Amino acid sequence: MTDNELLLAIADIMDKKLDARLTPIETDIHDLKTDIQSMKADILDMKADILDLQNDVRFIKADIQSMKADILDLQNDVRFMKADILDMKADIQSMKTQIIDIQNDIQSIHLTQENIILPRLNTIESCYTTTYTRYKSYADKMEAAFVDIDLLKKVVSEHSGKLQKIS
């Protein structure tokens, strides 16, 4: 996997995490906007009755307090996301260092193969082929030698038998 592919994969993961965290925030903001629009419509409808307007203002104040609490929650969420991003950056930097170490190890392995293992394998192959060629050329001669040895055994046995009779 290349650095770019790794960075793209990490960026995708970060995007997914950010989307997962931002979606509820967007939903809350949309809900808040809807609530505010609803309150404006209520205030316009109740202009005739001042007491009702005052009650509505009290409700609006309560909603604003709630929105402030929501905004504080959002700010806390943003702080946590910033901390998570910093952790991810540290992890990415650590991964980059590990990738560099792995690349160095791979380069060392390639050099070892090229400079040590492959020459030794070539030497082993050369010795094996030379030995095989030598044995192959003597294989036919070995068959003849076995036939000669069998013949010698028979002759020696016959001569031993004759010598036994003579003595």
Chimera marker file (.cmm) of the C-alpha trace (Angstrom):
<marker_set name="trace">
<marker id="1" x="0.000" y="0.000" z="0.000" r="1" g="1" b="0" radius="0.5"/>
<marker id="2" x="1.519" y="3.378" z="-0.988" r="1" g="1" b="0" radius="0.5"/>
<marker id="3" x="1.703" y="6.421" z="1.269" r="1" g="1" b="0" radius="0.5"/>
<marker id="4" x="-0.975" y="8.136" z="-0.799" r="1" g="1" b="0" radius="0.5"/>
<marker id="5" x="-3.321" y="5.163" z="-0.548" r="1" g="1" b="0" radius="0.5"/>
<marker id="6" x="-2.699" y="4.967" z="3.190" r="1" g="1" b="0" radius="0.5"/>
<marker id="7" x="-3.311" y="8.688" z="3.602" r="1" g="1" b="0" radius="0.5"/>
<marker id="8" x="-6.480" y="8.457" z="1.502" r="1" g="1" b="0" radius="0.5"/>
<marker id="9" x="-7.715" y="5.553" z="3.636" r="1" g="1" b="0" radius="0.5"/>
<marker id="10" x="-6.978" y="7.513" z="6.816" r="1" g="1" b="0" radius="0.5"/>
<marker id="11" x="-8.674" y="10.603" z="5.366" r="1" g="1" b="0" radius="0.5"/>
<marker id="12" x="-11.755" y="8.509" z="4.548" r="1" g="1" b="0" radius="0.5"/>
<marker id="13" x="-11.828" y="7.180" z="8.107" r="1" g="1" b="0" radius="0.5"/>
<marker id="14" x="-11.486" y="10.717" z="9.465" r="1" g="1" b="0" radius="0.5"/>
<marker id="15" x="-14.264" y="11.940" z="7.136" r="1" g="1" b="0" radius="0.5"/>
<marker id="16" x="-16.548" y="9.129" z="8.304" r="1" g="1" b="0" radius="0.5"/>
<marker id="17" x="-15.841" y="9.910" z="11.957" r="1" g="1" b="0" radius="0.5"/>
<marker id="18" x="-16.397" y="13.641" z="11.395" r="1" g="1" b="0" radius="0.5"/>
<marker id="19" x="-19.611" y="12.960" z="9.453" r="1" g="1" b="0" radius="0.5"/>
<marker id="20" x="-20.807" y="10.639" z="12.225" r="1" g="1" b="0" radius="0.5"/>
<marker id="21" x="-20.174" y="13.326" z="14.833" r="1" g="1" b="0" radius="0.5"/>
<marker id="22" x="-21.405" y="16.282" z="12.764" r="1" g="1" b="0" radius="0.5"/>
<marker id="23" x="-24.689" y="14.679" z="11.639" r="1" g="1" b="0" radius="0.5"/>
<marker id="24" x="-26.263" y="14.855" z="15.132" r="1" g="1" b="0" radius="0.5"/>
<marker id="25" x="-24.981" y="18.429" z="15.458" r="1" g="1" b="0" radius="0.5"/>
<marker id="26" x="-26.515" y="19.375" z="12.115" r="1" g="1" b="0" radius="0.5"/>
<marker id="27" x="-29.756" y="17.704" z="13.157" r="1" g="1" b="0" radius="0.5"/>
<marker id="28" x="-29.744" y="19.631" z="16.457" r="1" g="1" b="0" radius="0.5"/>
<marker id="29" x="-29.067" y="22.906" z="14.623" r="1" g="1" b="0" radius="0.5"/>
<marker id="30" x="-31.870" y="22.165" z="12.157" r="1" g="1" b="0" radius="0.5"/>
<marker id="31" x="-34.194" y="21.346" z="15.069" r="1" g="1" b="0" radius="0.5"/>
<marker id="32" x="-33.168" y="24.603" z="16.772" r="1" g="1" b="0" radius="0.5"/>
<marker id="33" x="-33.878" y="26.560" z="13.591" r="1" g="1" b="0" radius="0.5"/>
<marker id="34" x="-37.287" y="24.908" z="13.342" r="1" g="1" b="0" radius="0.5"/>
<marker id="35" x="-38.033" y="25.742" z="16.997" r="1" g="1" b="0" radius="0.5"/>
<marker id="36" x="-37.014" y="29.378" z="16.482" r="1" g="1" b="0" radius="0.5"/>
<marker id="37" x="-39.210" y="29.708" z="13.388" r="1" g="1" b="0" radius="0.5"/>
<marker id="38" x="-42.103" y="28.217" z="15.324" r="1" g="1" b="0" radius="0.5"/>
<marker id="39" x="-41.561" y="30.722" z="18.159" r="1" g="1" b="0" radius="0.5"/>
<marker id="40" x="-41.561" y="33.659" z="15.754" r="1" g="1" b="0" radius="0.5"/>
<marker id="41" x="-44.879" y="32.524" z="14.318" r="1" g="1" b="0" radius="0.5"/>
<marker id="42" x="-46.329" y="32.201" z="17.848" r="1" g="1" b="0" radius="0.5"/>
<marker id="43" x="-45.149" y="35.714" z="18.801" r="1" g="1" b="0" radius="0.5"/>
<marker id="44" x="-46.742" y="37.256" z="15.689" r="1" g="1" b="0" radius="0.5"/>
<marker id="45" x="-50.010" y="35.438" z="16.384" r="1" g="1" b="0" radius="0.5"/>
<marker id="46" x="-50.153" y="36.622" z="19.998" r="1" g="1" b="0" radius="0.5"/>
<marker id="47" x="-49.420" y="40.339" z="19.609" r="1" g="1" b="0" radius="0.5"/>
<marker id="48" x="-52.993" y="41.218" z="20.634" r="1" g="1" b="0" radius="0.5"/>
<marker id="49" x="-52.628" y="39.793" z="24.085" r="1" g="1" b="0" radius="0.5"/>
<marker id="50" x="-49.648" y="41.315" z="25.966" r="1" g="1" b="0" radius="0.5"/>
<marker id="51" x="-49.863" y="38.809" z="28.770" r="1" g="1" b="0" radius="0.5"/>
<marker id="52" x="-49.634" y="35.973" z="26.318" r="1" g="1" b="0" radius="0.5"/>
<marker id="53" x="-46.722" y="37.790" z="24.686" r="1" g="1" b="0" radius="0.5"/>
<marker id="54" x="-44.926" y="38.028" z="28.013" r="1" g="1" b="0" radius="0.5"/>
<marker id="55" x="-45.481" y="34.307" z="28.591" r="1" g="1" b="0" radius="0.5"/>
<marker id="56" x="-44.168" y="33.606" z="25.139" r="1" g="1" b="0" radius="0.5"/>
<marker id="57" x="-41.106" y="35.762" z="25.865" r="1" g="1" b="0" radius="0.5"/>
<marker id="58" x="-40.527" y="33.715" z="29.006" r="1" g="1" b="0" radius="0.5"/>
<marker id="59" x="-40.720" y="30.550" z="26.918" r="1" g="1" b="0" radius="0.5"/>
<marker id="60" x="-38.320" y="32.053" z="24.404" r="1" g="1" b="0" radius="0.5"/>
<marker id="61" x="-35.890" y="32.919" z="27.196" r="1" g="1" b="0" radius="0.5"/>
<marker id="62" x="-36.062" y="29.346" z="28.413" r="1" g="1" b="0" radius="0.5"/>
<marker id="63" x="-35.444" y="28.077" z="24.890" r="1" g="1" b="0" radius="0.5"/>
<marker id="64" x="-32.474" y="30.429" z="24.507" r="1" g="1" b="0" radius="0.5"/>
<marker id="65" x="-31.054" y="29.072" z="27.735" r="1" g="1" b="0" radius="0.5"/>
<marker id="66" x="-31.507" y="25.597" z="26.310" r="1" g="1" b="0" radius="0.5"/>
<marker id="67" x="-29.816" y="26.689" z="23.081" r="1" g="1" b="0" radius="0.5"/>
<marker id="68" x="-26.930" y="28.121" z="25.093" r="1" g="1" b="0" radius="0.5"/>
<marker id="69" x="-26.583" y="24.780" z="26.830" r="1" g="1" b="0" radius="0.5"/>
<marker id="70" x="-26.712" y="23.069" z="23.441" r="1" g="1" b="0" radius="0.5"/>
<marker id="71" x="-24.071" y="25.461" z="22.108" r="1" g="1" b="0" radius="0.5"/>
<marker id="72" x="-21.875" y="24.692" z="25.096" r="1" g="1" b="0" radius="0.5"/>
<marker id="73" x="-22.348" y="20.991" z="24.358" r="1" g="1" b="0" radius="0.5"/>
<marker id="74" x="-21.429" y="21.653" z="20.742" r="1" g="1" b="0" radius="0.5"/>
<marker id="75" x="-18.318" y="23.518" z="21.832" r="1" g="1" b="0" radius="0.5"/>
<marker id="76" x="-17.342" y="20.607" z="24.049" r="1" g="1" b="0" radius="0.5"/>
<marker id="77" x="-17.927" y="18.204" z="21.158" r="1" g="1" b="0" radius="0.5"/>
<marker id="78" x="-15.706" y="20.350" z="18.947" r="1" g="1" b="0" radius="0.5"/>
<marker id="79" x="-12.976" y="20.318" z="21.613" r="1" g="1" b="0" radius="0.5"/>
<marker id="80" x="-13.172" y="16.518" z="21.796" r="1" g="1" b="0" radius="0.5"/>
<marker id="81" x="-13.050" y="16.292" z="18.001" r="1" g="1" b="0" radius="0.5"/>
<marker id="82" x="-9.954" y="18.518" z="17.967" r="1" g="1" b="0" radius="0.5"/>
<marker id="83" x="-8.310" y="16.250" z="20.538" r="1" g="1" b="0" radius="0.5"/>
<marker id="84" x="-9.236" y="13.198" z="18.458" r="1" g="1" b="0" radius="0.5"/>
<marker id="85" x="-7.782" y="14.829" z="15.350" r="1" g="1" b="0" radius="0.5"/>
<marker id="86" x="-4.551" y="15.576" z="17.199" r="1" g="1" b="0" radius="0.5"/>
<marker id="87" x="-4.393" y="11.940" z="18.321" r="1" g="1" b="0" radius="0.5"/>
<marker id="88" x="-4.992" y="10.820" z="14.750" r="1" g="1" b="0" radius="0.5"/>
<marker id="89" x="-2.228" y="13.102" z="13.506" r="1" g="1" b="0" radius="0.5"/>
<marker id="90" x="0.143" y="11.594" z="16.058" r="1" g="1" b="0" radius="0.5"/>
<marker id="91" x="-0.915" y="8.094" z="14.979" r="1" g="1" b="0" radius="0.5"/>
<marker id="92" x="-0.370" y="9.006" z="11.326" r="1" g="1" b="0" radius="0.5"/>
<marker id="93" x="3.100" y="10.345" z="12.119" r="1" g="1" b="0" radius="0.5"/>
<marker id="94" x="3.890" y="7.143" z="14.010" r="1" g="1" b="0" radius="0.5"/>
<marker id="95" x="2.643" y="5.096" z="11.052" r="1" g="1" b="0" radius="0.5"/>
<marker id="96" x="4.813" y="7.126" z="8.675" r="1" g="1" b="0" radius="0.5"/>
<marker id="97" x="7.836" y="6.363" z="10.819" r="1" g="1" b="0" radius="0.5"/>
<marker id="98" x="6.934" y="2.673" z="10.897" r="1" g="1" b="0" radius="0.5"/>
<marker id="99" x="6.475" y="2.643" z="7.123" r="1" g="1" b="0" radius="0.5"/>
<marker id="100" x="9.920" y="4.196" z="6.666" r="1" g="1" b="0" radius="0.5"/>
<marker id="101" x="11.388" y="1.534" z="8.971" r="1" g="1" b="0" radius="0.5"/>
<marker id="102" x="9.625" y="-1.203" z="6.994" r="1" g="1" b="0" radius="0.5"/>
<marker id="103" x="10.878" y="0.241" z="3.718" r="1" g="1" b="0" radius="0.5"/>
<marker id="104" x="14.418" y="0.266" z="5.085" r="1" g="1" b="0" radius="0.5"/>
<marker id="105" x="14.037" y="-3.348" z="6.221" r="1" g="1" b="0" radius="0.5"/>
<marker id="106" x="12.733" y="-4.358" z="2.804" r="1" g="1" b="0" radius="0.5"/>
<marker id="107" x="15.638" y="-2.617" z="1.110" r="1" g="1" b="0" radius="0.5"/>
<marker id="108" x="18.042" y="-4.444" z="3.422" r="1" g="1" b="0" radius="0.5"/>
<marker id="109" x="16.343" y="-7.759" z="2.587" r="1" g="1" b="0" radius="0.5"/>
<marker id="110" x="16.627" y="-7.040" z="-1.128" r="1" g="1" b="0" radius="0.5"/>
<marker id="111" x="20.315" y="-6.228" z="-0.775" r="1" g="1" b="0" radius="0.5"/>
<marker id="112" x="20.911" y="-9.394" z="1.257" r="1" g="1" b="0" radius="0.5"/>
<marker id="113" x="19.151" y="-11.460" z="-1.382" r="1" g="1" b="0" radius="0.5"/>
<marker id="114" x="21.066" y="-9.806" z="-4.194" r="1" g="1" b="0" radius="0.5"/>
<marker id="115" x="24.503" y="-9.821" z="-2.607" r="1" g="1" b="0" radius="0.5"/>
<marker id="116" x="24.509" y="-12.947" z="-0.438" r="1" g="1" b="0" radius="0.5"/>
<marker id="117" x="21.680" y="-15.398" z="-1.065" r="1" g="1" b="0" radius="0.5"/>
<marker id="118" x="21.496" y="-15.316" z="-4.870" r="1" g="1" b="0" radius="0.5"/>
<marker id="119" x="25.274" y="-15.789" z="-5.387" r="1" g="1" b="0" radius="0.5"/>
<marker id="120" x="25.215" y="-18.719" z="-2.951" r="1" g="1" b="0" radius="0.5"/>
<marker id="121" x="22.230" y="-20.263" z="-4.687" r="1" g="1" b="0" radius="0.5"/>
<marker id="122" x="24.012" y="-19.890" z="-8.013" r="1" g="1" b="0" radius="0.5"/>
<marker id="123" x="27.064" y="-21.649" z="-6.557" r="1" g="1" b="0" radius="0.5"/>
<marker id="124" x="24.907" y="-24.475" z="-5.189" r="1" g="1" b="0" radius="0.5"/>
<marker id="125" x="23.138" y="-24.817" z="-8.523" r="1" g="1" b="0" radius="0.5"/>
<marker id="126" x="26.457" y="-24.881" z="-10.380" r="1" g="1" b="0" radius="0.5"/>
<marker id="127" x="27.844" y="-27.588" z="-8.076" r="1" g="1" b="0" radius="0.5"/>
<marker id="128" x="24.651" y="-29.622" z="-8.352" r="1" g="1" b="0" radius="0.5"/>
<marker id="129" x="24.572" y="-29.424" z="-12.157" r="1" g="1" b="0" radius="0.5"/>
<marker id="130" x="28.249" y="-30.339" z="-12.420" r="1" g="1" b="0" radius="0.5"/>
<marker id="131" x="27.789" y="-33.327" z="-10.115" r="1" g="1" b="0" radius="0.5"/>
<marker id="132" x="24.656" y="-34.390" z="-11.963" r="1" g="1" b="0" radius="0.5"/>
<marker id="133" x="26.460" y="-34.221" z="-15.311" r="1" g="1" b="0" radius="0.5"/>
<marker id="134" x="29.362" y="-36.271" z="-13.946" r="1" g="1" b="0" radius="0.5"/>
<marker id="135" x="27.052" y="-38.916" z="-12.468" r="1" g="1" b="0" radius="0.5"/>
<marker id="136" x="24.959" y="-38.992" z="-15.609" r="1" g="1" b="0" radius="0.5"/>
<marker id="137" x="28.005" y="-39.733" z="-17.763" r="1" g="1" b="0" radius="0.5"/>
<marker id="138" x="29.028" y="-42.569" z="-15.425" r="1" g="1" b="0" radius="0.5"/>
<marker id="139" x="25.534" y="-44.093" z="-15.155" r="1" g="1" b="0" radius="0.5"/>
<marker id="140" x="26.005" y="-46.237" z="-18.269" r="1" g="1" b="0" radius="0.5"/>
<marker id="141" x="29.457" y="-47.308" z="-17.080" r="1" g="1" b="0" radius="0.5"/>
<marker id="142" x="28.002" y="-48.311" z="-13.707" r="1" g="1" b="0" radius="0.5"/>
<marker id="143" x="25.632" y="-50.792" z="-15.363" r="1" g="1" b="0" radius="0.5"/>
<marker id="144" x="28.567" y="-52.371" z="-17.188" r="1" g="1" b="0" radius="0.5"/>
<marker id="145" x="30.555" y="-52.448" z="-13.927" r="1" g="1" b="0" radius="0.5"/>
<marker id="146" x="27.720" y="-54.298" z="-12.166" r="1" g="1" b="0" radius="0.5"/>
<marker id="147" x="27.597" y="-56.867" z="-14.959" r="1" g="1" b="0" radius="0.5"/>
<marker id="148" x="31.394" y="-57.256" z="-14.736" r="1" g="1" b="0" radius="0.5"/>
<marker id="149" x="31.239" y="-57.643" z="-10.940" r="1" g="1" b="0" radius="0.5"/>
<marker id="150" x="28.551" y="-60.346" z="-11.235" r="1" g="1" b="0" radius="0.5"/>
<marker id="151" x="30.714" y="-62.148" z="-13.797" r="1" g="1" b="0" radius="0.5"/>
<marker id="152" x="33.758" y="-61.843" z="-11.522" r="1" g="1" b="0" radius="0.5"/>
<marker id="153" x="31.763" y="-63.290" z="-8.626" r="1" g="1" b="0" radius="0.5"/>
<marker id="154" x="30.782" y="-66.296" z="-10.714" r="1" g="1" b="0" radius="0.5"/>
<marker id="155" x="34.338" y="-66.830" z="-11.948" r="1" g="1" b="0" radius="0.5"/>
<marker id="156" x="35.788" y="-66.485" z="-8.439" r="1" g="1" b="0" radius="0.5"/>
<marker id="157" x="33.168" y="-68.899" z="-7.106" r="1" g="1" b="0" radius="0.5"/>
<marker id="158" x="33.977" y="-71.437" z="-9.815" r="1" g="1" b="0" radius="0.5"/>
<marker id="159" x="37.735" y="-71.042" z="-9.277" r="1" g="1" b="0" radius="0.5"/>
<marker id="160" x="37.267" y="-71.322" z="-5.510" r="1" g="1" b="0" radius="0.5"/>
<marker id="161" x="35.311" y="-74.514" z="-6.049" r="1" g="1" b="0" radius="0.5"/>
<marker id="162" x="38.004" y="-75.898" z="-8.348" r="1" g="1" b="0" radius="0.5"/>
<marker id="163" x="40.766" y="-74.907" z="-5.904" r="1" g="1" b="0" radius="0.5"/>
<marker id="164" x="38.861" y="-76.610" z="-3.136" r="1" g="1" b="0" radius="0.5"/>
<marker id="165" x="38.711" y="-79.838" z="-5.150" r="1" g="1" b="0" radius="0.5"/>
<marker id="166" x="42.420" y="-79.612" z="-6.002" r="1" g="1" b="0" radius="0.5"/>
<marker id="167" x="43.539" y="-79.135" z="-2.486" r="1" g="1" b="0" radius="0.5"/>
<link id1="1" id2="2" r="1" g="1" b="0" radius="0.2"/>
<link id1="2" id2="3" r="1" g="1" b="0" radius="0.2"/>
<link id1="3" id2="4" r="1" g="1" b="0" radius="0.2"/>
<link id1="4" id2="5" r="1" g="1" b="0" radius="0.2"/>
<link id1="5" id2="6" r="1" g="1" b="0" radius="0.2"/>
<link id1="6" id2="7" r="1" g="1" b="0" radius="0.2"/>
<link id1="7" id2="8" r="1" g="1" b="0" radius="0.2"/>
<link id1="8" id2="9" r="1" g="1" b="0" radius="0.2"/>
<link id1="9" id2="10" r="1" g="1" b="0" radius="0.2"/>
<link id1="10" id2="11" r="1" g="1" b="0" radius="0.2"/>
<link id1="11" id2="12" r="1" g="1" b="0" radius="0.2"/>
<link id1="12" id2="13" r="1" g="1" b="0" radius="0.2"/>
<link id1="13" id2="14" r="1" g="1" b="0" radius="0.2"/>
<link id1="14" id2="15" r="1" g="1" b="0" radius="0.2"/>
<link id1="15" id2="16" r="1" g="1" b="0" radius="0.2"/>
<link id1="16" id2="17" r="1" g="1" b="0" radius="0.2"/>
<link id1="17" id2="18" r="1" g="1" b="0" radius="0.2"/>
<link id1="18" id2="19" r="1" g="1" b="0" radius="0.2"/>
<link id1="19" id2="20" r="1" g="1" b="0" radius="0.2"/>
<link id1="20" id2="21" r="1" g="1" b="0" radius="0.2"/>
<link id1="21" id2="22" r="1" g="1" b="0" radius="0.2"/>
<link id1="22" id2="23" r="1" g="1" b="0" radius="0.2"/>
<link id1="23" id2="24" r="1" g="1" b="0" radius="0.2"/>
<link id1="24" id2="25" r="1" g="1" b="0" radius="0.2"/>
<link id1="25" id2="26" r="1" g="1" b="0" radius="0.2"/>
<link id1="26" id2="27" r="1" g="1" b="0" radius="0.2"/>
<link id1="27" id2="28" r="1" g="1" b="0" radius="0.2"/>
<link id1="28" id2="29" r="1" g="1" b="0" radius="0.2"/>
<link id1="29" id2="30" r="1" g="1" b="0" radius="0.2"/>
<link id1="30" id2="31" r="1" g="1" b="0" radius="0.2"/>
<link id1="31" id2="32" r="1" g="1" b="0" radius="0.2"/>
<link id1="32" id2="33" r="1" g="1" b="0" radius="0.2"/>
<link id1="33" id2="34" r="1" g="1" b="0" radius="0.2"/>
<link id1="34" id2="35" r="1" g="1" b="0" radius="0.2"/>
<link id1="35" id2="36" r="1" g="1" b="0" radius="0.2"/>
<link id1="36" id2="37" r="1" g="1" b="0" radius="0.2"/>
<link id1="37" id2="38" r="1" g="1" b="0" radius="0.2"/>
<link id1="38" id2="39" r="1" g="1" b="0" radius="0.2"/>
<link id1="39" id2="40" r="1" g="1" b="0" radius="0.2"/>
<link id1="40" id2="41" r="1" g="1" b="0" radius="0.2"/>
<link id1="41" id2="42" r="1" g="1" b="0" radius="0.2"/>
<link id1="42" id2="43" r="1" g="1" b="0" radius="0.2"/>
<link id1="43" id2="44" r="1" g="1" b="0" radius="0.2"/>
<link id1="44" id2="45" r="1" g="1" b="0" radius="0.2"/>
<link id1="45" id2="46" r="1" g="1" b="0" radius="0.2"/>
<link id1="46" id2="47" r="1" g="1" b="0" radius="0.2"/>
<link id1="47" id2="48" r="1" g="1" b="0" radius="0.2"/>
<link id1="48" id2="49" r="1" g="1" b="0" radius="0.2"/>
<link id1="49" id2="50" r="1" g="1" b="0" radius="0.2"/>
<link id1="50" id2="51" r="1" g="1" b="0" radius="0.2"/>
<link id1="51" id2="52" r="1" g="1" b="0" radius="0.2"/>
<link id1="52" id2="53" r="1" g="1" b="0" radius="0.2"/>
<link id1="53" id2="54" r="1" g="1" b="0" radius="0.2"/>
<link id1="54" id2="55" r="1" g="1" b="0" radius="0.2"/>
<link id1="55" id2="56" r="1" g="1" b="0" radius="0.2"/>
<link id1="56" id2="57" r="1" g="1" b="0" radius="0.2"/>
<link id1="57" id2="58" r="1" g="1" b="0" radius="0.2"/>
<link id1="58" id2="59" r="1" g="1" b="0" radius="0.2"/>
<link id1="59" id2="60" r="1" g="1" b="0" radius="0.2"/>
<link id1="60" id2="61" r="1" g="1" b="0" radius="0.2"/>
<link id1="61" id2="62" r="1" g="1" b="0" radius="0.2"/>
<link id1="62" id2="63" r="1" g="1" b="0" radius="0.2"/>
<link id1="63" id2="64" r="1" g="1" b="0" radius="0.2"/>
<link id1="64" id2="65" r="1" g="1" b="0" radius="0.2"/>
<link id1="65" id2="66" r="1" g="1" b="0" radius="0.2"/>
<link id1="66" id2="67" r="1" g="1" b="0" radius="0.2"/>
<link id1="67" id2="68" r="1" g="1" b="0" radius="0.2"/>
<link id1="68" id2="69" r="1" g="1" b="0" radius="0.2"/>
<link id1="69" id2="70" r="1" g="1" b="0" radius="0.2"/>
<link id1="70" id2="71" r="1" g="1" b="0" radius="0.2"/>
<link id1="71" id2="72" r="1" g="1" b="0" radius="0.2"/>
<link id1="72" id2="73" r="1" g="1" b="0" radius="0.2"/>
<link id1="73" id2="74" r="1" g="1" b="0" radius="0.2"/>
<link id1="74" id2="75" r="1" g="1" b="0" radius="0.2"/>
<link id1="75" id2="76" r="1" g="1" b="0" radius="0.2"/>
<link id1="76" id2="77" r="1" g="1" b="0" radius="0.2"/>
<link id1="77" id2="78" r="1" g="1" b="0" radius="0.2"/>
<link id1="78" id2="79" r="1" g="1" b="0" radius="0.2"/>
<link id1="79" id2="80" r="1" g="1" b="0" radius="0.2"/>
<link id1="80" id2="81" r="1" g="1" b="0" radius="0.2"/>
<link id1="81" id2="82" r="1" g="1" b="0" radius="0.2"/>
<link id1="82" id2="83" r="1" g="1" b="0" radius="0.2"/>
<link id1="83" id2="84" r="1" g="1" b="0" radius="0.2"/>
<link id1="84" id2="85" r="1" g="1" b="0" radius="0.2"/>
<link id1="85" id2="86" r="1" g="1" b="0" radius="0.2"/>
<link id1="86" id2="87" r="1" g="1" b="0" radius="0.2"/>
<link id1="87" id2="88" r="1" g="1" b="0" radius="0.2"/>
<link id1="88" id2="89" r="1" g="1" b="0" radius="0.2"/>
<link id1="89" id2="90" r="1" g="1" b="0" radius="0.2"/>
<link id1="90" id2="91" r="1" g="1" b="0" radius="0.2"/>
<link id1="91" id2="92" r="1" g="1" b="0" radius="0.2"/>
<link id1="92" id2="93" r="1" g="1" b="0" radius="0.2"/>
<link id1="93" id2="94" r="1" g="1" b="0" radius="0.2"/>
<link id1="94" id2="95" r="1" g="1" b="0" radius="0.2"/>
<link id1="95" id2="96" r="1" g="1" b="0" radius="0.2"/>
<link id1="96" id2="97" r="1" g="1" b="0" radius="0.2"/>
<link id1="97" id2="98" r="1" g="1" b="0" radius="0.2"/>
<link id1="98" id2="99" r="1" g="1" b="0" radius="0.2"/>
<link id1="99" id2="100" r="1" g="1" b="0" radius="0.2"/>
<link id1="100" id2="101" r="1" g="1" b="0" radius="0.2"/>
<link id1="101" id2="102" r="1" g="1" b="0" radius="0.2"/>
<link id1="102" id2="103" r="1" g="1" b="0" radius="0.2"/>
<link id1="103" id2="104" r="1" g="1" b="0" radius="0.2"/>
<link id1="104" id2="105" r="1" g="1" b="0" radius="0.2"/>
<link id1="105" id2="106" r="1" g="1" b="0" radius="0.2"/>
<link id1="106" id2="107" r="1" g="1" b="0" radius="0.2"/>
<link id1="107" id2="108" r="1" g="1" b="0" radius="0.2"/>
<link id1="108" id2="109" r="1" g="1" b="0" radius="0.2"/>
<link id1="109" id2="110" r="1" g="1" b="0" radius="0.2"/>
<link id1="110" id2="111" r="1" g="1" b="0" radius="0.2"/>
<link id1="111" id2="112" r="1" g="1" b="0" radius="0.2"/>
<link id1="112" id2="113" r="1" g="1" b="0" radius="0.2"/>
<link id1="113" id2="114" r="1" g="1" b="0" radius="0.2"/>
<link id1="114" id2="115" r="1" g="1" b="0" radius="0.2"/>
<link id1="115" id2="116" r="1" g="1" b="0" radius="0.2"/>
<link id1="116" id2="117" r="1" g="1" b="0" radius="0.2"/>
<link id1="117" id2="118" r="1" g="1" b="0" radius="0.2"/>
<link id1="118" id2="119" r="1" g="1" b="0" radius="0.2"/>
<link id1="119" id2="120" r="1" g="1" b="0" radius="0.2"/>
<link id1="120" id2="121" r="1" g="1" b="0" radius="0.2"/>
<link id1="121" id2="122" r="1" g="1" b="0" radius="0.2"/>
<link id1="122" id2="123" r="1" g="1" b="0" radius="0.2"/>
<link id1="123" id2="124" r="1" g="1" b="0" radius="0.2"/>
<link id1="124" id2="125" r="1" g="1" b="0" radius="0.2"/>
<link id1="125" id2="126" r="1" g="1" b="0" radius="0.2"/>
<link id1="126" id2="127" r="1" g="1" b="0" radius="0.2"/>
<link id1="127" id2="128" r="1" g="1" b="0" radius="0.2"/>
<link id1="128" id2="129" r="1" g="1" b="0" radius="0.2"/>
<link id1="129" id2="130" r="1" g="1" b="0" radius="0.2"/>
<link id1="130" id2="131" r="1" g="1" b="0" radius="0.2"/>
<link id1="131" id2="132" r="1" g="1" b="0" radius="0.2"/>
<link id1="132" id2="133" r="1" g="1" b="0" radius="0.2"/>
<link id1="133" id2="134" r="1" g="1" b="0" radius="0.2"/>
<link id1="134" id2="135" r="1" g="1" b="0" radius="0.2"/>
<link id1="135" id2="136" r="1" g="1" b="0" radius="0.2"/>
<link id1="136" id2="137" r="1" g="1" b="0" radius="0.2"/>
<link id1="137" id2="138" r="1" g="1" b="0" radius="0.2"/>
<link id1="138" id2="139" r="1" g="1" b="0" radius="0.2"/>
<link id1="139" id2="140" r="1" g="1" b="0" radius="0.2"/>
<link id1="140" id2="141" r="1" g="1" b="0" radius="0.2"/>
<link id1="141" id2="142" r="1" g="1" b="0" radius="0.2"/>
<link id1="142" id2="143" r="1" g="1" b="0" radius="0.2"/>
<link id1="143" id2="144" r="1" g="1" b="0" radius="0.2"/>
<link id1="144" id2="145" r="1" g="1" b="0" radius="0.2"/>
<link id1="145" id2="146" r="1" g="1" b="0" radius="0.2"/>
<link id1="146" id2="147" r="1" g="1" b="0" radius="0.2"/>
<link id1="147" id2="148" r="1" g="1" b="0" radius="0.2"/>
<link id1="148" id2="149" r="1" g="1" b="0" radius="0.2"/>
<link id1="149" id2="150" r="1" g="1" b="0" radius="0.2"/>
<link id1="150" id2="151" r="1" g="1" b="0" radius="0.2"/>
<link id1="151" id2="152" r="1" g="1" b="0" radius="0.2"/>
<link id1="152" id2="153" r="1" g="1" b="0" radius="0.2"/>
<link id1="153" id2="154" r="1" g="1" b="0" radius="0.2"/>
<link id1="154" id2="155" r="1" g="1" b="0" radius="0.2"/>
<link id1="155" id2="156" r="1" g="1" b="0" radius="0.2"/>
<link id1="156" id2="157" r="1" g="1" b="0" radius="0.2"/>
<link id1="157" id2="158" r="1" g="1" b="0" radius="0.2"/>
<link id1="158" id2="159" r="1" g="1" b="0" radius="0.2"/>
<link id1="159" id2="160" r="1" g="1" b="0" radius="0.2"/>
<link id1="160" id2="161" r="1" g="1" b="0" radius="0.2"/>
<link id1="161" id2="162" r="1" g="1" b="0" radius="0.2"/>
<link id1="162" id2="163" r="1" g="1" b="0" radius="0.2"/>
<link id1="163" id2="164" r="1" g="1" b="0" radius="0.2"/>
<link id1="164" id2="165" r="1" g="1" b="0" radius="0.2"/>
<link id1="165" id2="166" r="1" g="1" b="0" radius="0.2"/>
<link id1="166" id2="167" r="1" g="1" b="0" radius="0.2"/>
</marker_set>
